[in-house]
Amino acid sequence: MRRSAFLDLVAARSSVRRYDAGRPVSDEHLAAILEAARLAPSAGNAQPWRFVVVRDPAVRARLAAEAFSGIYQRTRRIAAPVYLALCGVHGATDFVGRAAGHSSYTLTDCSIAGEHAVLAAVELGLGTCWIGMFNRRRTRRLLGVPAGVDVIAMIALGWPAEPARAAPPAKGRKPLSAIAWLDAWGSPFGVDQSERV
Ligand SMILES: Cc1cc2nc3c(=O)[nH]c(=O)nc-3n(C[C@H](O)[C@H](O)[C@H](O)COP(=O)(O)O)c2cc1C
C-alpha cells in the first residue's frame, strides 16, 4: 500500500532546535496552527487547552532567563522566534477521568491538541520542538497563567535554520512489533510497515 500524504507528513516531522531568528512567523501561520489545535478531540468535548503565544522578544528573553534556567538551562539553546505555552484547565473531566482510572484527561486532551498544532506547523514548512524541560512555576508567573491552569509544555516554533536535508535523519523508533499487539498483550500483530519509515 502506498504511504499516505499524512504519513509522509508525520515522517517528515522531527524536532527542530535551531531557528532562523530573522524570519518571523506570521499571524496567518499562527492562526492556522492554532486552528488545528482548536479542532482536536477531547474527553466530553471539554476543550481544556489554552495557548499563550509568546512572540515578544522581551518576553522571550525573560522566558530564557527565568524559566530556561538552573537545571533547565540547556533549553536556552532552543532559541525560537515563537513559543506556544500549552496550558490545560483542570475541570470536571479530570474527576471523571480519575474515576475511570485515568490520571488526567486534561493532559491527554492537551497533548492531542499540541500535536495537532505541531503537525499543522510542519505542513506549513515550519519547525517545532516540544519542550518539557522548563521551570513551570516561573513560566506561570511570567505569563500570568491563572490558578487551576497548568503549563503542560512549551512548543518552540519557527522557520528551521538548517537547510532541508536530502535524506531525513533516522527516527530511531522501536519497530511496530515491539509496541503493538493483536487482541492481547504479547500476541504478534503481524503486519509491520515500520521499517519503511
Ligand atoms: C513531551 C515532550 C517533551 C520534550 N521535551 C524536550 C526538551 O525539553 N528538550 C528537547 O530538546 N527536546 C524535547 N523533546 C523532543 C524529544 O527529544 C524528541 O521528540 C525525541 O527525541 C524524538 O525526536 P524527533 O522529535 O526528532 O522525532 C520533547 C518531546 C516531547 C514529546
PDBQT file of the ligand as one rigid body, heavy atoms in Angstrom, charges set to zero:
ROOT
HETATM    1  C1  LIG A 201       6.575  15.843  25.931  1.00  0.00    +0.000 C 
HETATM    2  C2  LIG A 201       7.894  16.088  25.238  1.00  0.00    +0.000 A 
HETATM    3  C3  LIG A 201       8.863  16.815  25.892  1.00  0.00    +0.000 A 
HETATM    4  C4  LIG A 201      10.082  17.093  25.240  1.00  0.00    +0.000 A 
HETATM    5  N1  LIG A 201      10.994  17.898  25.867  1.00  0.00    +0.000 NA
HETATM    6  C5  LIG A 201      12.123  18.236  25.233  1.00  0.00    +0.000 A 
HETATM    7  C6  LIG A 201      13.030  19.151  25.830  1.00  0.00    +0.000 A 
HETATM    8  O1  LIG A 201      12.823  19.648  26.920  1.00  0.00    +0.000 OA
HETATM    9  N2  LIG A 201      14.161  19.472  25.132  1.00  0.00    +0.000 N 
HETATM   10  C7  LIG A 201      14.437  18.938  23.892  1.00  0.00    +0.000 A 
HETATM   11  O2  LIG A 201      15.473  19.269  23.325  1.00  0.00    +0.000 OA
HETATM   12  N3  LIG A 201      13.571  18.072  23.293  1.00  0.00    +0.000 NA
HETATM   13  C8  LIG A 201      12.433  17.708  23.927  1.00  0.00    +0.000 A 
HETATM   14  N4  LIG A 201      11.532  16.873  23.319  1.00  0.00    +0.000 N 
HETATM   15  C9  LIG A 201      11.822  16.343  21.970  1.00  0.00    +0.000 C 
HETATM   16  C10 LIG A 201      12.236  14.865  22.027  1.00  0.00    +0.000 C 
HETATM   17  O3  LIG A 201      13.554  14.779  22.495  1.00  0.00    +0.000 OA
HETATM   18  C11 LIG A 201      12.096  14.280  20.613  1.00  0.00    +0.000 C 
HETATM   19  O4  LIG A 201      10.745  14.322  20.221  1.00  0.00    +0.000 OA
HETATM   20  C12 LIG A 201      12.572  12.825  20.523  1.00  0.00    +0.000 C 
HETATM   21  O5  LIG A 201      13.940  12.727  20.800  1.00  0.00    +0.000 OA
HETATM   22  C13 LIG A 201      12.321  12.244  19.130  1.00  0.00    +0.000 C 
HETATM   23  O6  LIG A 201      12.967  13.009  18.131  1.00  0.00    +0.000 OA
HETATM   24  P1  LIG A 201      12.148  13.706  16.961  1.00  0.00    +0.000 P 
HETATM   25  O7  LIG A 201      11.133  14.635  17.604  1.00  0.00    +0.000 OA
HETATM   26  O8  LIG A 201      13.173  14.479  16.178  1.00  0.00    +0.000 OA
HETATM   27  O9  LIG A 201      11.469  12.654  16.153  1.00  0.00    +0.000 OA
HETATM   28  C14 LIG A 201      10.331  16.575  23.953  1.00  0.00    +0.000 A 
HETATM   29  C15 LIG A 201       9.340  15.824  23.316  1.00  0.00    +0.000 A 
HETATM   30  C16 LIG A 201       8.134  15.588  23.946  1.00  0.00    +0.000 A 
HETATM   31  C17 LIG A 201       7.060  14.834  23.198  1.00  0.00    +0.000 C 
ENDROOT
TORSDOF 0
